[in-house]
């Protein structure tokens, strides 16, 4: 397998693992003692961080950069 395909596969696996952990943590905080309104700030932080995680995944693994294109002659 090529390096870029491995980056895509492992990057997606890592992003999904981080997502499942943080969403599970936020859900358990909201359904526990804190309640929905007590857990809302953590939900906002969680969704903001996940947006950054998936943006970094897209920027690193999926976006075509100028240096990645083969030279044209």
N, C-alpha and C positions, 0 to 999 in steps of 0.2 A: 504494500500500500504506500501511497505517496505521503509525504510529510503533511501536505495541506488537508488531505482526507482524514488523517489521524488527528490533526488539530480540531477539525470540525466535529468529529465523533467525541473525543474526550472533552472538548469545550462544552458541548451540549450536555454530556453526562454530568459534568461538574456543575453547570448552571442549574440543571434539574435537581441535583442533590441539594444545592444551596437553597433553591426555591422550596423544596419539600420540607427542609428543616425549618426555615424561617416562617413559612406559612403555618406549619404545625405548631411552632412556638407561639405565634401570634394568636392562633385559634385557642390554644390551651390557656393563654393568659386571659383572653376575652370570655371564655366560658367558665373560668374559675372565679376566684374571689373578687377580682377587679371588675368583672362585668363588662358589658359592651362599651360603656362610656369611659371606663377606666382603662380599657385596652385599646381605645381608639388612637391615642398618640403612638402607641407601638405599631398599630396597623399602618399608620401614615409613614412612619419611618421604614417599616418593612417593605411597603410598596415602592417607596423612593429608592431604597437600596437595590431592590430587584430590577427596577428600571435601569439603574446603572450597571448591574451585572449583565443584563441582556444587551445593553448598548455596547458594552465592552466586548462581549462575545461577537456581536455583529461586526464591530470595528476591527477586531483582531482576526477573525476567522472567515467572515463572509464577504466583506467589502473588498472590491477590487481597487487596489492602489496603483498609482502610476508606475511604480517600480516593478510591479508584478506582471505587467503585460509584456509579451514577447516583442522584441524589436521588429519594426517593419522596415523593409528595404525596398 
